[in-house]
Amino acid sequence: MTKEEIIKTISDVKHPAIDHSLLDLGIVKNIRIEDDKVRITFSLPFPQVPITNMLVDSIDQPLQSIGVNADYDFTVMDEKEKAEFLRMEKEAWRG
């Protein structure tokens, strides 16, 4: 499994309330393959996001369907990343 294959697999996974993918929103980043293990970092706009588990599941399911078991790390967006996320959220909110 390559990084490109992983990105292709999850590229269409959208945020449940924003009409953008988790990749485009900057939520999913730092996809790494380490010793046949996939590690993905979720960068969240705030420390406590109530739908974190839903976001992880939305990425995990398509990966498992192609035989990839991933580990996940979590971080909080910096101010520039958060401002871009909020801009995209405002323009594409679908509730």
PyRosetta script that sets phi, psi and omega in degrees:
from pyrosetta import init, pose_from_sequence

init()
pose = pose_from_sequence("MTKEEIIKTISDVKHPAIDHSLLDLGIVKNIRIEDDKVRITFSLPFPQVPITNMLVDSIDQPLQSIGVNADYDFTVMDEKEKAEFLRMEKEAWRG")
pose.set_psi(1, 129.8)
pose.set_omega(1, 178.5)
pose.set_phi(2, -103.7)
pose.set_psi(2, 164.1)
pose.set_omega(2, 177.1)
pose.set_phi(3, -60.0)
pose.set_psi(3, -39.6)
pose.set_omega(3, 179.9)
pose.set_phi(4, -62.8)
pose.set_psi(4, -39.6)
pose.set_omega(4, 177.8)
pose.set_phi(5, -65.9)
pose.set_psi(5, -38.4)
pose.set_omega(5, 178.7)
pose.set_phi(6, -66.0)
pose.set_psi(6, -45.3)
pose.set_omega(6, 178.7)
pose.set_phi(7, -60.8)
pose.set_psi(7, -43.5)
pose.set_omega(7, 179.1)
pose.set_phi(8, -60.5)
pose.set_psi(8, -40.5)
pose.set_omega(8, -178.1)
pose.set_phi(9, -64.9)
pose.set_psi(9, -36.7)
pose.set_omega(9, -175.1)
pose.set_phi(10, -105.0)
pose.set_psi(10, 0.7)
pose.set_omega(10, -173.7)
pose.set_phi(11, -64.0)
pose.set_psi(11, -24.8)
pose.set_omega(11, -179.2)
pose.set_phi(12, -94.6)
pose.set_psi(12, 1.8)
pose.set_omega(12, -179.0)
pose.set_phi(13, -75.1)
pose.set_psi(13, 114.2)
pose.set_omega(13, -176.9)
pose.set_phi(14, -97.2)
pose.set_psi(14, 156.1)
pose.set_omega(14, 171.9)
pose.set_phi(15, -65.5)
pose.set_psi(15, 141.6)
pose.set_omega(15, -176.2)
pose.set_phi(16, -65.8)
pose.set_psi(16, -21.2)
pose.set_omega(16, -177.3)
pose.set_phi(17, -121.5)
pose.set_psi(17, -3.7)
pose.set_omega(17, -177.9)
pose.set_phi(18, -126.2)
pose.set_psi(18, 131.1)
pose.set_omega(18, -175.7)
pose.set_phi(19, -80.1)
pose.set_psi(19, 56.8)
pose.set_omega(19, 174.2)
pose.set_phi(20, -145.0)
pose.set_psi(20, 155.2)
pose.set_omega(20, 177.0)
pose.set_phi(21, -74.2)
pose.set_psi(21, 160.2)
pose.set_omega(21, 177.5)
pose.set_phi(22, -64.5)
pose.set_psi(22, -30.2)
pose.set_omega(22, 175.5)
pose.set_phi(23, -67.5)
pose.set_psi(23, -48.1)
pose.set_omega(23, -179.1)
pose.set_phi(24, -62.0)
pose.set_psi(24, -36.8)
pose.set_omega(24, -179.6)
pose.set_phi(25, -73.9)
pose.set_psi(25, -10.4)
pose.set_omega(25, -178.5)
pose.set_phi(26, 81.5)
pose.set_psi(26, 10.8)
pose.set_omega(26, 179.1)
pose.set_phi(27, -75.3)
pose.set_psi(27, -42.7)
pose.set_omega(27, 177.6)
pose.set_phi(28, -99.5)
pose.set_psi(28, 123.0)
pose.set_omega(28, 178.7)
pose.set_phi(29, -153.1)
pose.set_psi(29, 176.5)
pose.set_omega(29, 179.0)
pose.set_phi(30, 50.7)
pose.set_psi(30, 61.9)
pose.set_omega(30, 175.2)
pose.set_phi(31, -83.8)
pose.set_psi(31, 120.4)
pose.set_omega(31, -177.3)
pose.set_phi(32, -129.7)
pose.set_psi(32, 146.1)
pose.set_omega(32, 173.2)
pose.set_phi(33, -113.7)
pose.set_psi(33, 118.2)
pose.set_omega(33, -177.5)
pose.set_phi(34, -126.4)
pose.set_psi(34, 111.7)
pose.set_omega(34, 178.3)
pose.set_phi(35, 50.8)
pose.set_psi(35, 54.4)
pose.set_omega(35, 178.7)
pose.set_phi(36, 64.0)
pose.set_psi(36, 16.9)
pose.set_omega(36, 177.0)
pose.set_phi(37, -119.8)
pose.set_psi(37, 135.0)
pose.set_omega(37, 178.7)
pose.set_phi(38, -94.1)
pose.set_psi(38, 133.5)
pose.set_omega(38, 179.1)
pose.set_phi(39, -127.9)
pose.set_psi(39, 126.4)
pose.set_omega(39, -176.3)
pose.set_phi(40, -126.0)
pose.set_psi(40, 135.5)
pose.set_omega(40, 177.2)
pose.set_phi(41, -100.4)
pose.set_psi(41, 130.0)
pose.set_omega(41, 171.8)
pose.set_phi(42, -98.1)
pose.set_psi(42, 124.0)
pose.set_omega(42, 177.0)
pose.set_phi(43, -108.5)
pose.set_psi(43, 111.2)
pose.set_omega(43, -173.4)
pose.set_phi(44, -100.4)
pose.set_psi(44, 148.8)
pose.set_omega(44, -177.8)
pose.set_phi(45, -70.0)
pose.set_psi(45, -22.5)
pose.set_omega(45, -178.3)
pose.set_phi(46, -139.7)
pose.set_psi(46, 156.0)
pose.set_omega(46, -178.4)
pose.set_phi(47, -60.9)
pose.set_psi(47, -39.1)
pose.set_omega(47, -177.4)
pose.set_phi(48, -116.8)
pose.set_psi(48, 93.4)
pose.set_omega(48, 177.8)
pose.set_phi(49, -100.0)
pose.set_psi(49, 118.2)
pose.set_omega(49, -174.0)
pose.set_phi(50, -62.5)
pose.set_psi(50, -22.4)
pose.set_omega(50, -177.8)
pose.set_phi(51, -102.0)
pose.set_psi(51, 20.5)
pose.set_omega(51, -178.5)
pose.set_phi(52, -54.4)
pose.set_psi(52, -48.0)
pose.set_omega(52, -178.5)
pose.set_phi(53, -62.6)
pose.set_psi(53, -37.6)
pose.set_omega(53, 177.7)
pose.set_phi(54, -63.9)
pose.set_psi(54, -41.3)
pose.set_omega(54, 179.0)
pose.set_phi(55, -64.0)
pose.set_psi(55, -44.1)
pose.set_omega(55, 178.3)
pose.set_phi(56, -61.8)
pose.set_psi(56, -46.5)
pose.set_omega(56, 179.1)
pose.set_phi(57, -59.7)
pose.set_psi(57, -37.2)
pose.set_omega(57, -178.3)
pose.set_phi(58, -66.8)
pose.set_psi(58, -24.9)
pose.set_omega(58, 175.4)
pose.set_phi(59, -89.6)
pose.set_psi(59, -39.9)
pose.set_omega(59, -175.1)
pose.set_phi(60, -64.7)
pose.set_psi(60, -39.5)
pose.set_omega(60, -177.4)
pose.set_phi(61, -60.9)
pose.set_psi(61, -50.3)
pose.set_omega(61, 178.6)
pose.set_phi(62, -65.5)
pose.set_psi(62, -31.8)
pose.set_omega(62, 177.8)
pose.set_phi(63, -67.3)
pose.set_psi(63, -43.7)
pose.set_omega(63, 178.5)
pose.set_phi(64, -63.2)
pose.set_psi(64, -32.6)
pose.set_omega(64, -179.6)
pose.set_phi(65, -65.7)
pose.set_psi(65, -20.5)
pose.set_omega(65, 176.1)
pose.set_phi(66, -106.9)
pose.set_psi(66, 13.9)
pose.set_omega(66, 174.3)
pose.set_phi(67, 84.6)
pose.set_psi(67, 19.0)
pose.set_omega(67, -179.6)
pose.set_phi(68, -105.1)
pose.set_psi(68, 123.6)
pose.set_omega(68, 172.6)
pose.set_phi(69, -104.3)
pose.set_psi(69, 118.9)
pose.set_omega(69, -175.8)
pose.set_phi(70, -109.5)
pose.set_psi(70, 155.0)
pose.set_omega(70, 170.1)
pose.set_phi(71, -107.2)
pose.set_psi(71, 149.9)
pose.set_omega(71, -174.1)
pose.set_phi(72, -125.0)
pose.set_psi(72, 137.5)
pose.set_omega(72, 172.8)
pose.set_phi(73, -113.8)
pose.set_psi(73, 159.4)
pose.set_omega(73, -178.0)
pose.set_phi(74, -132.7)
pose.set_psi(74, 141.1)
pose.set_omega(74, 176.0)
pose.set_phi(75, -145.4)
pose.set_psi(75, 171.2)
pose.set_omega(75, 177.6)
pose.set_phi(76, -108.4)
pose.set_psi(76, 138.0)
pose.set_omega(76, 179.5)
pose.set_phi(77, -59.9)
pose.set_psi(77, 147.3)
pose.set_omega(77, 171.4)
pose.set_phi(78, -76.7)
pose.set_psi(78, 175.3)
pose.set_omega(78, -174.2)
pose.set_phi(79, -60.8)
pose.set_psi(79, -38.9)
pose.set_omega(79, 179.4)
pose.set_phi(80, -66.9)
pose.set_psi(80, -45.4)
pose.set_omega(80, 178.0)
pose.set_phi(81, -62.5)
pose.set_psi(81, -42.5)
pose.set_omega(81, -179.3)
pose.set_phi(82, -65.0)
pose.set_psi(82, -40.6)
pose.set_omega(82, 178.7)
pose.set_phi(83, -61.7)
pose.set_psi(83, -41.1)
pose.set_omega(83, 178.2)
pose.set_phi(84, -67.1)
pose.set_psi(84, -42.2)
pose.set_omega(84, 176.7)
pose.set_phi(85, -58.5)
pose.set_psi(85, -48.2)
pose.set_omega(85, -178.2)
pose.set_phi(86, -65.1)
pose.set_psi(86, -34.8)
pose.set_omega(86, 176.0)
pose.set_phi(87, -63.6)
pose.set_psi(87, -47.3)
pose.set_omega(87, 179.8)
pose.set_phi(88, -65.3)
pose.set_psi(88, -39.2)
pose.set_omega(88, 178.0)
pose.set_phi(89, -59.6)
pose.set_psi(89, -46.7)
pose.set_omega(89, -177.6)
pose.set_phi(90, -62.1)
pose.set_psi(90, -41.6)
pose.set_omega(90, -176.9)
pose.set_phi(91, -76.0)
pose.set_psi(91, -24.0)
pose.set_omega(91, -172.3)
pose.set_phi(92, -124.4)
pose.set_psi(92, 19.5)
pose.set_omega(92, -179.3)
pose.set_phi(93, -63.7)
pose.set_psi(93, 130.5)
pose.set_omega(93, 176.2)
pose.set_phi(94, -124.8)
pose.set_psi(94, -2.0)
pose.set_omega(94, 174.2)
pose.set_phi(95, 63.1)
pose.dump_pdb("model.pdb")
